[in-house]
């Protein structure tokens, strides 16, 4: 996928007459991703017990391997989180901060990120 902009509009369900400039908060999900999500939801509904106890982990590991190959890192270094806020919280809390180190936080940061940083400092 090397084309961007208007050439990619057909890959999304978005209204072609609407221009979203706030992709940080409400980004669009490509059609192919939504279709696969629906497939996985249907697989889960067939046998939820089996799905949550055995199959979901396989799909998650496959996804981690797929992502790792594309960003050229070991699969063990790829983690799946619910959203960007969870990711920032995990990263910030995993760092061993030393006395005197400073965390720069823009004044437009989400309140949940501000709370995490206030706990760390």
N, C-alpha and C positions, 0 to 999 in steps of 0.2 A: 504494500500500500504506500505509494509515493505521492499520490495526488492529495491535495488538501483543498479546503474552501468549498466553493459551490459544486465542484465535481463530486464531492462526498455526500451531498445532501440526500441523495437517494438511499444512502445506507442508514438513514435515521428516520424515525417516525415523526419528527418535528414538523410543525407547520412551516411550509416553505416561505410564507409571508412574514414570519416572525424571526427577528434577528436577536439571538440571545448573546449578550456580552458579559454575562455573569456565570461563566463556566466553572468558577471556583466553588460556587454554592449549589448550583443546579445544572450540572452537566448532562448531556444527552448520552443515552446508551445506544450503541449500534444495534440495528435490527438482528443481526446474526447472534449477538450476545443475548438479546431478549428471547430469541427463539430457543437458544440452548438452555436458558434459564427455565423456560416453560417445559422443555423436555425433562429437565432434572426434577422439576416439581411433579410432573406426571409419574416419573419413576419412583419418587418418594411416596406418592399416594397409593401406588400399587401394593406396597407392603412397608408401612412406616417403621415397624419394628426392625425388619431386616435392613432398611435404609440407614437408620441412625446407628445401629449396632455394627454394621459391616461395610455397607457400600459407600456411604458418604465420605469416609476417610480415604477410600480409593480415589474418588473424584477429586478431593482436595489435594492429595499427593500428586495426581496427574496434573492438576492446575499449577501447583508449585513447580513441578519439573518443567512444564511448558514455559512459565515465566522465567525461570532460572536460565534456561537455554537462550532466551532472547536477550537477557541482560548480562549474560556471561558471568554467572556466579554459581556457587554450589547451591543445590536445592535446599540444603540445611539452613541457608541464610535467607530464605524467602519465607515470609510469614503472611498469613491471610488475616486481615482485620476487617471490621465492619465499615469503617470510613476513615477519612484523613485525620479526624480528630483523635480517634483511637490510636492511629499510627503515631502521631506526634506524642501522645501521652506515653505510649510504650517506649518510644525512643528516649524521650526526656527522662523517664524514670529508670531506664536501664544504664544510663551514664553515671559513672562515679564522679560527681562534681567535687572539686577541690576548693578549699577556702580561698577567697579572693577572685575566683572565676566569676565572670559576668554573663548573664543570659540576656541577650537583646530581644525585646519583644515589641513588635509594632503596636501602636495604639488602636489598630483596627482588628487585633486578634480576637478570636472567639472567646467568650467568657470561660468556657471549659478549659481552654488552653491557659488562660490567665490564672485560673485556680490551680492547675497543675504546677505551673511555674512558681506560684506563691508558696506551695507546699514544699517544693524542692529548695527554695532559697532560704 
